[in-house]
């Protein structure tokens, strides 16, 4: 047989005569080269197996107080990967089955040995060992990829019940591997149509590729994800689903912020063009009216001129307001505790809150959260959000909750109401200039608010459900924190420039 050179074999047998007979069969195998050693003691043999000293082991069934099956089991429990062939003086079907179930690659009866049978057993044992080693190496490689992936890699049954998942589920969704076992993948989805789409797609097309879906974390937070999954079948006809979930929440936030900035920039260009075109004729009207007021003396004419003048000033004020909402806000930054700024906002809005008999709850961390801010402008922005929340709630039924959290490099401010809520269609347009649902509103309040918040290098997110309420989440970089301090410093430098 074609063998690799110098294959090392250990024969574990407490009878030296049996060792000599077995080794002679091996030595006479044609076209082979073996290094054969003898070990009569159980403990010494186990030590060799644990240290992977030989390529192949022949183990006698009877080894004194313990049996060859005991040695086989203990060696495999200690990660022996080399093939083990069990030898016995006479055939025993029960021992044969037990040995093969434990992991022996073959079971040979000494009285039936010959060169041909020995060659065949060794060849099959080495080939099987090489195959198993390759399979185990691949398993370790793919298991490492599975366990170390930053994306969630999962297996479920055909009903989408989790069967295995990697450790990425904990930082991403907040569940431990143990908690998610037995849960259904659809339980993590917020929308019923998403659950239905996934189930139907896997049944009809056997796969879902790069599908955007919203998943809910253990704490109730919504995460934007890309899900790829396929329906598979193993060699036992067991049907399962394998898939990957990739987090795109931050990417979506960046896209949203970019889109908002583009909308504000486009609106700003439009406003500046209109302001220029309107102010020129408006100035001519104002100058003409002022001249006519000096020349005309009758009361009726003066009354009409006064009406024209007042409305001209009103138009001029509106243009100024439009311009201030569209251009980048000039801010003078200083260090303040965010708790103190929020206290000032609440004190300004307290009369409205009291008149509508709205319940107010405030939650602050004990440690002061220091931010660099233009205090007055930031108060205007936050007050606008608070007033909108108060106006959205019913009298005597409203509950306004203001919460500040320390998130390491950032401070997170949440302003939550239980008002009428905002539709999914309108929430995407919330910060657009001139978009409003108020009867007499101009749609500039939240656009101006966003302008101020972005000038502070902060971000704002809005989540809402109609009939339940709305939450504004504003994230500020903190002073004297890694990362947050750098962002705050950049803000100061930009203002200085």
C-alpha positions, 0 to 999 in steps of 0.5 A: 500500500502507498503510505507516508514514510515512517508512520509511528504506531504504538501497540498497547498490550500487556502480553509481549508475545501478542505485541510481537505477533501483531508487530510482525503482521505490520512489518510484512505489509508490502510497500510500507514503512512503520516505526512500531513501539510497545507499551504494556501499561495503561497510564503510560499509554494514556500519557502518549495519547494525550501528548499525540506522540504516535500516528496510530494506536493498537489497543488490546481489550484486556489491560489488567484492572482496566479495559481497552474500552476504558482507555479508548474513552479516556483518551478521546475525552482528553482530545486524542485525535489519532486513530485507535484500533481495538484488539481482542482475543475473541470476537464479542459483538457487544464490545465491537458495537461499544468500541465503534460508538465510543470512537474506535476506527476499527475492531480486530480479533487477534486470531483472525489477523493476517497481513491483508486484513492488517494492511486494510485496517491501517489504511482505512484508519489513517484515511479516516483520521485524515478526513476527520482532522480536516473536518475538525479543522474546518469546523474550528475555522468556521466556528471561530468565524461564527463566534467572533463575527460582529454580526449576528449569525444564527440558526433556527428551525423551519418555524424560526425558533432559535437553535444557535446564535453567536455572542454578537446578540448580547451587545446588539439586542441585549439578550444572552444566548441562553435567553434567546434560545426558544425565542422566535426570530419573529418575536424580535420584529416590531411590524406584523407585515415584516413577520409575514413577509419573512415567513412567506419568502422562506417558504416560497423562495427559500431565501431572503437577501439583504432585507431591511428590517427593524428589530426590537432590543430587550430594552425596547430600542429599535434597531435598523438591520439588514437580514439575509437568511436561507432555508436549508436541509441537512443529511438527516432531512432536518430543515433549518434556517441559517442567516446573518443580521447586520446592524445599520442603525448608525448608517441610517442615522447618518443618512437621515442627518445628511438628508436633513442637512441637505433639505435645510441647505436647499430651503436656505437657498430658496429663502435667501433668493426670495428674501432678496427678490421681496425686500427690494420692492418692499424697501421701495414701498416703505420709502414711498409710504414714509414720503407720502406720510409727510406730504398727506395730511387727511386722516383717512389717507394717513390711516391707509398709509399706516396700514401699509407701513405696518404690514410692510414691517410685518413682511420684513420681520417674516423674511428675517425670521425665515433667514434666521431659521435657514442659515447656520446658527452663530453660537457662543460656547461656554461650559454648562451643566446640562441639568441646569439648562434643562431646569431653566427650560422647565421653569420657563414652561412650568406655567403652561404645564400647570395650566393644562394640569399636566403631570411632570416627572424629571430624572437626572443622574447625580453627577453633573453632565458638562457640555459646551453650549450657547446657553440661551440658544440651547434653551430656545431649542429645548423649550420649543420641544417641551412646548410642542409636547405640552400642546400635544397632550390633553388637559389633565391627562398629560404626562411629560417625562424628562430624563437625562442619562450619562452614556460615557462619552455622551449625555442623552436627553429624552423628552417624552409625552403621552400626547396624540403622537405623529404619523409615520408619514409625517415624522420623516418631514418633522424638521422640514422648514415650513412643514406644520400641522398647526393651524396658524404655524409657519413650520419653522420652530423645529427647523430652527431647533434642529439648526441649533442642536446641530450647531452644538454637534448634537443629534436628535431622533424622534420616535412616535406612535399615534395615540400613544405619544412621542419621544425626542432623544437628543445626544450631546457630546460631554466635556472631559470625556474621551471622544466627547471632549474632542467633538466639543473642542472641534465645536469651539474651534469652529466658532472661533474661526 
